[in-house]
Amino acid sequence: MHVNFNTSKTLRWETDARCCHINWVILDSDWEAEFCRVAETHTRVRAYVKNHNFGLEVPYRYGSEMRKYLPDFIVRVDDGHGDDDLLNLIVEIKGYRREDAKEKKSTMDTYWVPSVNHLGTAGRWAFAEFTEIYQIESDFAAKVASAFNEMLESVSRVRPHWLEASLNRSKAYIYRHFGDDPALVRLNQAIWSSIGSNRDRAFRLSDLDTAEADSNDTEQTLAILALLSNPSARLLKIQLRSDKGTELDTLEFTRKLTDWWRKKQITNEDWQRWATNIVVSWIAVESEERDR
C-alpha cells in the first residue's frame, strides 16, 4: 500500500505475489523481464523488488558534488543462514556505465553495506553488479540464469571469520602508512572482496575490473599488495607458479629479477619470455596461521 504511482511506460512485468509484494515491475529494457523471471524461479530467492519509487536512496560524492544513487533491484536470498536470516542483496544492472559508476560501487562496497551491517538492526546486506547481456540469442534465458547464479555465488559464500578481521586490519595498516586516501580504501576493499570470492583465497591482478581500472589503479594496487605482503603485516603472502602449475621459490624469482634489472645479465627479451609464464598470486594469511 505504500508504493503507489502512475507511469506512462508500457514495458512492464507482472510479478508473482509469492515473490514480490509490488504487482508490477516497470522495465527499463526487455531483458530485465528475463531477470525477473529468473529471480522468481530461483530456488534460493525468497523475494525481490525493483527499486522504482520505492524510496531506497544512497548518498554518494562525485567530485565535489553530492548525489543520490538509486539501486536497481533488491533480492532476498537464502545464502545458507536459513529463512530467518536472509541476505538482502542490492543488485545493480550494468548496462551503459556512466562516469560516476565507479563512485557508486565504491560507496556501496566501502561505506553503505559495511555501515548497515555494523548497525545490525536491518539484517544482512550485500551488493552485486549484474552484467547486461546485449544480444538476444536463442539461449538468452540460459545466459541470464547462468549470470544470475554466478552473481549469487559471488556474494553468498559464507565468509570465514578471519576475512572481516583481515579487512579491518588491512584498513588500519594502510591508513597508518598511506593516510586516508579514498582510492586506496576502494582498492583494498576490492582486493579482499576478490579473496573472499575466490576458492583459493587468492588475489591476482587479473581480478581487477580491467574495464574500469587505469594505470594509476594498477600502481596503487601493487603498492597495497607490497605493503600487506610485508612480513611485519602478516596479511598476505606472495605465491609464484609457472603456467604448468609448479610452485616457484621466491628466491629464484628474486635472483632472476636481480640478474635482469640490476646486473643486466639477462636480456629484456629473455626476461619477458620467462616472466610471462609466471602466475603471481597474493594469498590471504588466515588468522590461525598468523597466531602460530
Secondary structure, DSSP 8 states (H G I E B T S, - for coil): -----------EEE--TTT-SSSEEE-SSHHHHHHHHHHHH-TTEEEEEE-SSS---EEEEETTEEEEE--SEEEEE--SS-GGG-EEEEEEEESS--TTHHHHHHHIIIIIHHHHHHH-SS-EEEEEEEE---S--TTHHHHHHHHHHHHHHHHHS---HHHHHHHHHHHHHHHHHH-S-HHHHHHHHHHHHHHHHSTT-EE-GGGS-TTT--HHHHHHHHHHHHHHTSTTT-SEEEEEEETTS-EE-HHHHHHHHHHHHTS--S-HHHHHHHHTTEEEEEEE--HHHHH-
